[in-house]
Amino acid sequence: MKNIIRFIASVALPLVVGGIAGFFTASSVNTWFGTLEKPSFNPPAWLFGPVWTVLYIMMGIAFYLVWTKASNERLKKTAFTFYFVQLALNFAWSFLFFYSKQPGWAFVDIVALWLLIIATIYWFAKAYKPSAWLLVPYLAWVSFASVLNFSIWQLNS
């Protein structure tokens, strides 16, 4: 029973963080964002929700695996520190980009996020290697999102 609660909490946390960010920024997505110049490779708006949902679930499963499978408490603590910091930066990006309408500052945030995802993957791999692989699609998507963020910033400066 304890592991079921841990699993639900692990998966719920990134979903709730993403959901809260989405709730507070949704109005800008439908108004301000629609007025911006976007690069030709900008995906359709409907794609972002499903992609982020899958990525948040994978992040939660990765966290759960470290929480329940890693035996080294020091490594686990370090891995969790990086995880929570990158999750906070993920949350902050939505506010910087959509709520504050600051793509330049959002780009600074997403570069820091990208670096912290790499660090999180590293520490998750040290703590429990299979968990790190679940974060690779997240890194790939944030890499793409970084290029998209930069392009939108430059096109609208």
C-alpha positions as protocol buffer text, in pm:
chain_id: "A"
residue {
  index: 1
  type: MET
  ca { x: 0 y: 0 z: 0 }
}
residue {
  index: 2
  type: LYS
  ca { x: 285 y: 238 z: 84 }
}
residue {
  index: 3
  type: ASN
  ca { x: 432 y: 202 z: -265 }
}
residue {
  index: 4
  type: ILE
  ca { x: 95 y: 266 z: -430 }
}
residue {
  index: 5
  type: ILE
  ca { x: 65 y: 594 z: -239 }
}
residue {
  index: 6
  type: ARG
  ca { x: 423 y: 683 z: -333 }
}
residue {
  index: 7
  type: PHE
  ca { x: 353 y: 606 z: -698 }
}
residue {
  index: 8
  type: ILE
  ca { x: 37 y: 818 z: -706 }
}
residue {
  index: 9
  type: ALA
  ca { x: 212 y: 1107 z: -528 }
}
residue {
  index: 10
  type: SER
  ca { x: 514 y: 1083 z: -760 }
}
residue {
  index: 11
  type: VAL
  ca { x: 305 y: 1097 z: -1076 }
}
residue {
  index: 12
  type: ALA
  ca { x: 58 y: 1351 z: -938 }
}
residue {
  index: 13
  type: LEU
  ca { x: 322 y: 1607 z: -841 }
}
residue {
  index: 14
  type: PRO
  ca { x: 447 y: 1701 z: -1190 }
}
residue {
  index: 15
  type: LEU
  ca { x: 94 y: 1674 z: -1331 }
}
residue {
  index: 16
  type: VAL
  ca { x: -36 y: 1915 z: -1066 }
}
residue {
  index: 17
  type: VAL
  ca { x: 255 y: 2155 z: -1116 }
}
residue {
  index: 18
  type: GLY
  ca { x: 197 y: 2154 z: -1491 }
}
residue {
  index: 19
  type: GLY
  ca { x: -178 y: 2185 z: -1445 }
}
residue {
  index: 20
  type: ILE
  ca { x: -145 y: 2487 z: -1215 }
}
residue {
  index: 21
  type: ALA
  ca { x: 93 y: 2658 z: -1456 }
}
residue {
  index: 22
  type: GLY
  ca { x: -143 y: 2583 z: -1743 }
}
residue {
  index: 23
  type: PHE
  ca { x: -444 y: 2713 z: -1554 }
}
residue {
  index: 24
  type: PHE
  ca { x: -284 y: 3049 z: -1480 }
}
residue {
  index: 25
  type: THR
  ca { x: -141 y: 3097 z: -1828 }
}
residue {
  index: 26
  type: ALA
  ca { x: -425 y: 2962 z: -2045 }
}
residue {
  index: 27
  type: SER
  ca { x: -574 y: 3303 z: -2122 }
}
residue {
  index: 28
  type: SER
  ca { x: -245 y: 3426 z: -2271 }
}
residue {
  index: 29
  type: VAL
  ca { x: -216 y: 3111 z: -2482 }
}
residue {
  index: 30
  type: ASN
  ca { x: -549 y: 3190 z: -2645 }
}
residue {
  index: 31
  type: THR
  ca { x: -486 y: 3564 z: -2686 }
}
residue {
  index: 32
  type: TRP
  ca { x: -131 y: 3702 z: -2677 }
}
residue {
  index: 33
  type: PHE
  ca { x: 41 y: 3388 z: -2806 }
}
residue {
  index: 34
  type: GLY
  ca { x: -190 y: 3378 z: -3106 }
}
residue {
  index: 35
  type: THR
  ca { x: -68 y: 3721 z: -3216 }
}
residue {
  index: 36
  type: LEU
  ca { x: 302 y: 3628 z: -3219 }
}
residue {
  index: 37
  type: GLU
  ca { x: 508 y: 3547 z: -3525 }
}
residue {
  index: 38
  type: LYS
  ca { x: 612 y: 3183 z: -3507 }
}
residue {
  index: 39
  type: PRO
  ca { x: 867 y: 2978 z: -3698 }
}
residue {
  index: 40
  type: SER
  ca { x: 756 y: 2731 z: -3964 }
}
residue {
  index: 41
  type: PHE
  ca { x: 835 y: 2437 z: -3733 }
}
residue {
  index: 42
  type: ASN
  ca { x: 595 y: 2552 z: -3460 }
}
residue {
  index: 43
  type: PRO
  ca { x: 374 y: 2251 z: -3380 }
}
residue {
  index: 44
  type: PRO
  ca { x: -6 y: 2281 z: -3372 }
}
residue {
  index: 45
  type: ALA
  ca { x: -142 y: 2406 z: -3038 }
}
residue {
  index: 46
  type: TRP
  ca { x: -333 y: 2082 z: -2967 }
}
residue {
  index: 47
  type: LEU
  ca { x: -4 y: 1886 z: -2949 }
}
residue {
  index: 48
  type: PHE
  ca { x: 138 y: 2057 z: -2641 }
}
residue {
  index: 49
  type: GLY
  ca { x: -115 y: 1926 z: -2386 }
}
residue {
  index: 50
  type: PRO
  ca { x: -78 y: 1556 z: -2470 }
}
residue {
  index: 51
  type: VAL
  ca { x: 303 y: 1579 z: -2500 }
}
residue {
  index: 52
  type: TRP
  ca { x: 339 y: 1753 z: -2163 }
}
residue {
  index: 53
  type: THR
  ca { x: 98 y: 1508 z: -1999 }
}
residue {
  index: 54
  type: VAL
  ca { x: 303 y: 1209 z: -2115 }
}
residue {
  index: 55
  type: LEU
  ca { x: 629 y: 1378 z: -2014 }
}
residue {
  index: 56
  type: TYR
  ca { x: 496 y: 1467 z: -1667 }
}
residue {
  index: 57
  type: ILE
  ca { x: 383 y: 1107 z: -1615 }
}
residue {
  index: 58
  type: MET
  ca { x: 727 y: 979 z: -1721 }
}
residue {
  index: 59
  type: MET
  ca { x: 894 y: 1230 z: -1486 }
}
residue {
  index: 60
  type: GLY
  ca { x: 675 y: 1107 z: -1203 }
}
residue {
  index: 61
  type: ILE
  ca { x: 755 y: 742 z: -1272 }
}
residue {
  index: 62
  type: ALA
  ca { x: 1127 y: 825 z: -1283 }
}
residue {
  index: 63
  type: PHE
  ca { x: 1097 y: 1002 z: -947 }
}
residue {
  index: 64
  type: TYR
  ca { x: 907 y: 704 z: -803 }
}
residue {
  index: 65
  type: LEU
  ca { x: 1176 y: 461 z: -918 }
}
residue {
  index: 66
  type: VAL
  ca { x: 1451 y: 662 z: -750 }
}
residue {
  index: 67
  type: TRP
  ca { x: 1237 y: 699 z: -438 }
}
residue {
  index: 68
  type: THR
  ca { x: 1165 y: 326 z: -407 }
}
residue {
  index: 69
  type: LYS
  ca { x: 1462 y: 154 z: -575 }
}
residue {
  index: 70
  type: ALA
  ca { x: 1769 y: 366 z: -495 }
}
residue {
  index: 71
  type: SER
  ca { x: 1954 y: 237 z: -192 }
}
residue {
  index: 72
  type: ASN
  ca { x: 2206 y: 519 z: -144 }
}
residue {
  index: 73
  type: GLU
  ca { x: 2030 y: 791 z: 55 }
}
residue {
  index: 74
  type: ARG
  ca { x: 2292 y: 1056 z: -28 }
}
residue {
  index: 75
  type: LEU
  ca { x: 2250 y: 998 z: -402 }
}
residue {
  index: 76
  type: LYS
  ca { x: 1874 y: 993 z: -364 }
}
residue {
  index: 77
  type: LYS
  ca { x: 1877 y: 1327 z: -180 }
}
residue {
  index: 78
  type: THR
  ca { x: 2100 y: 1488 z: -445 }
}
residue {
  index: 79
  type: ALA
  ca { x: 1886 y: 1348 z: -727 }
}
residue {
  index: 80
  type: PHE
  ca { x: 1569 y: 1481 z: -563 }
}
residue {
  index: 81
  type: THR
  ca { x: 1723 y: 1824 z: -513 }
}
residue {
  index: 82
  type: PHE
  ca { x: 1798 y: 1855 z: -884 }
}
residue {
  index: 83
  type: TYR
  ca { x: 1455 y: 1715 z: -971 }
}
residue {
  index: 84
  type: PHE
  ca { x: 1268 y: 1970 z: -759 }
}
residue {
  index: 85
  type: VAL
  ca { x: 1476 y: 2263 z: -884 }
}
residue {
  index: 86
  type: GLN
  ca { x: 1419 y: 2169 z: -1248 }
}
residue {
  index: 87
  type: LEU
  ca { x: 1048 y: 2123 z: -1177 }
}
residue {
  index: 88
  type: ALA
  ca { x: 1038 y: 2475 z: -1030 }
}
residue {
  index: 89
  type: LEU
  ca { x: 1211 y: 2614 z: -1340 }
}
residue {
  index: 90
  type: ASN
  ca { x: 965 y: 2423 z: -1559 }
}
residue {
  index: 91
  type: PHE
  ca { x: 682 y: 2590 z: -1367 }
}
residue {
  index: 92
  type: ALA
  ca { x: 849 y: 2934 z: -1387 }
}
residue {
  index: 93
  type: TRP
  ca { x: 890 y: 2911 z: -1764 }
}
residue {
  index: 94
  type: SER
  ca { x: 514 y: 2917 z: -1824 }
}
residue {
  index: 95
  type: PHE
  ca { x: 478 y: 3231 z: -1615 }
}
residue {
  index: 96
  type: LEU
  ca { x: 772 y: 3406 z: -1779 }
}
residue {
  index: 97
  type: PHE
  ca { x: 662 y: 3322 z: -2131 }
}
residue {
  index: 98
  type: PHE
  ca { x: 283 y: 3335 z: -2117 }
}
residue {
  index: 99
  type: TYR
  ca { x: 185 y: 3534 z: -1807 }
}
residue {
  index: 100
  type: SER
  ca { x: 465 y: 3794 z: -1809 }
}
residue {
  index: 101
  type: LYS
  ca { x: 491 y: 3782 z: -2189 }
}
residue {
  index: 102
  type: GLN
  ca { x: 871 y: 3784 z: -2166 }
}
residue {
  index: 103
  type: PRO
  ca { x: 1010 y: 3533 z: -2420 }
}
residue {
  index: 104
  type: GLY
  ca { x: 1366 y: 3659 z: -2360 }
}
residue {
  index: 105
  type: TRP
  ca { x: 1355 y: 3587 z: -1987 }
}
residue {
  index: 106
  type: ALA
  ca { x: 1171 y: 3262 z: -2059 }
}
residue {
  index: 107
  type: PHE
  ca { x: 1463 y: 3165 z: -2283 }
}
residue {
  index: 108
  type: VAL
  ca { x: 1708 y: 3230 z: -1998 }
}
residue {
  index: 109
  type: ASP
  ca { x: 1489 y: 3010 z: -1778 }
}
residue {
  index: 110
  type: ILE
  ca { x: 1463 y: 2729 z: -2034 }
}
residue {
  index: 111
  type: VAL
  ca { x: 1841 y: 2719 z: -2084 }
}
residue {
  index: 112
  type: ALA
  ca { x: 1883 y: 2682 z: -1707 }
}
residue {
  index: 113
  type: LEU
  ca { x: 1606 y: 2420 z: -1711 }
}
residue {
  index: 114
  type: TRP
  ca { x: 1782 y: 2228 z: -1989 }
}
residue {
  index: 115
  type: LEU
  ca { x: 2106 y: 2221 z: -1788 }
}
residue {
  index: 116
  type: LEU
  ca { x: 1923 y: 2109 z: -1476 }
}
residue {
  index: 117
  type: ILE
  ca { x: 1745 y: 1831 z: -1666 }
}
residue {
  index: 118
  type: ILE
  ca { x: 2087 y: 1702 z: -1774 }
}
residue {
  index: 119
  type: ALA
  ca { x: 2205 y: 1718 z: -1413 }
}
residue {
  index: 120
  type: THR
  ca { x: 1887 y: 1543 z: -1297 }
}
residue {
  index: 121
  type: ILE
  ca { x: 1939 y: 1266 z: -1553 }
}
residue {
  index: 122
  type: TYR
  ca { x: 2298 y: 1227 z: -1432 }
}
residue {
  index: 123
  type: TRP
  ca { x: 2197 y: 1199 z: -1065 }
}
residue {
  index: 124
  type: PHE
  ca { x: 1898 y: 977 z: -1138 }
}
residue {
  index: 125
  type: ALA
  ca { x: 2132 y: 745 z: -1333 }
}
residue {
  index: 126
  type: LYS
  ca { x: 2371 y: 730 z: -1038 }
}
residue {
  index: 127
  type: ALA
  ca { x: 2084 y: 659 z: -797 }
}
residue {
  index: 128
  type: TYR
  ca { x: 1890 y: 409 z: -1013 }
}
residue {
  index: 129
  type: LYS
  ca { x: 1990 y: 389 z: -1380 }
}
residue {
  index: 130
  type: PRO
  ca { x: 1655 y: 290 z: -1540 }
}
residue {
  index: 131
  type: SER
  ca { x: 1493 y: 604 z: -1399 }
}
residue {
  index: 132
  type: ALA
  ca { x: 1726 y: 827 z: -1599 }
}
residue {
  index: 133
  type: TRP
  ca { x: 1606 y: 687 z: -1932 }
}
residue {
  index: 134
  type: LEU
  ca { x: 1253 y: 802 z: -1856 }
}
residue {
  index: 135
  type: LEU
  ca { x: 1378 y: 1163 z: -1855 }
}
residue {
  index: 136
  type: VAL
  ca { x: 1545 y: 1149 z: -2198 }
}
residue {
  index: 137
  type: PRO
  ca { x: 1223 y: 1231 z: -2392 }
}
residue {
  index: 138
  type: TYR
  ca { x: 1173 y: 1528 z: -2156 }
}
residue {
  index: 139
  type: LEU
  ca { x: 1524 y: 1652 z: -2239 }
}
residue {
  index: 140
  type: ALA
  ca { x: 1453 y: 1609 z: -2611 }
}
residue {
  index: 141
  type: TRP
  ca { x: 1126 y: 1803 z: -2589 }
}
residue {
  index: 142
  type: VAL
  ca { x: 1281 y: 2084 z: -2383 }
}
residue {
  index: 143
  type: SER
  ca { x: 1564 y: 2099 z: -2639 }
}
residue {
  index: 144
  type: PHE
  ca { x: 1304 y: 2152 z: -2911 }
}
residue {
  index: 145
  type: ALA
  ca { x: 1110 y: 2396 z: -2692 }
}
residue {
  index: 146
  type: SER
  ca { x: 1431 y: 2594 z: -2634 }
}
residue {
  index: 147
  type: VAL
  ca { x: 1483 y: 2639 z: -3007 }
}
residue {
  index: 148
  type: LEU
  ca { x: 1116 y: 2730 z: -3047 }
}
residue {
  index: 149
  type: ASN
  ca { x: 1132 y: 2979 z: -2757 }
}
residue {
  index: 150
  type: PHE
  ca { x: 1445 y: 3142 z: -2901 }
}
residue {
  index: 151
  type: SER
  ca { x: 1291 y: 3163 z: -3248 }
}
residue {
  index: 152
  type: ILE
  ca { x: 969 y: 3321 z: -3121 }
}
residue {
  index: 153
  type: TRP
  ca { x: 1170 y: 3568 z: -2913 }
}
residue {
  index: 154
  type: GLN
  ca { x: 1381 y: 3669 z: -3213 }
}
residue {
  index: 155
  type: LEU
  ca { x: 1088 y: 3689 z: -3454 }
}
residue {
  index: 156
  type: ASN
  ca { x: 900 y: 3919 z: -3217 }
}
residue {
  index: 157
  type: SER
  ca { x: 1181 y: 4142 z: -3086 }
}
